[in-house]
Amino acid sequence: RSLYNIISGCLATLFACSWSAYYPNVPTANRRKKKKFLGIVPYSDYWFYRVKWLCLTIIAPEVVFSRALDECLTAMHLVLRPHHKLSMVHVFFFGMNGFVESDGRPCSLPVDPRDFIRLATVAKDDIEDKSKSDGFKKLILTVQILWFIIQFGARYRQGTKDSKTAHLEVLTVAIAVLSCTTSLLWWYKPLEV
């Protein structure tokens, strides 16, 4: 194993884990507006927002994990409430400002059970259809991460001088484990709707 192989494998895995682990909320109208950098190159604030979270996921993955855990526990609490039939997809979509009022503002937290019934009229399949994530993508990513972790574990267990693990690999495995756990917590959350 060369230094190049270690660094390139770790960086590719770090990028894949960090980019796919964060499920952003629905961007506001202001964040979706196209702007021009130096008057020539078009961009939107949404991509800066995604890159910011990518960097945060690499630097402090526990922040993204704690956000995912909080959102998942809140969604489970709302799904288990009596008197309404909302799915996890509905609750996550509501929490990410997916439902909007007629004037374009995100819906506030419904207090009246009739508001939950109104939200449930949107089909779960319609929300999932708009999502850019599916089980196959998540499965491929999980297999790639598990393969990296298995290779790391085998080298660590072997423990010979030629197969020592680098500190970058230890960091990558830690972030990969947190990213997989975060993805599991956000399994039902729509992506880039």
Salt bridges, closest charged atoms under 4 A:
ASP45 OD2 - LYS35 NZ 2.57
GLU71 OE2 - ARG67 NE 3.27
GLU71 OE1 - LYS189 NZ 2.86
ASP103 OD2 - ARG105 NE 2.70
ASP112 OD2 - ARG114 NH2 2.42
GLU169 OE2 - ARG1 NH1 2.75
GLU169 OE2 - ARG155 NH2 2.53
GLU192 OE2 - ARG50 NH1 2.45
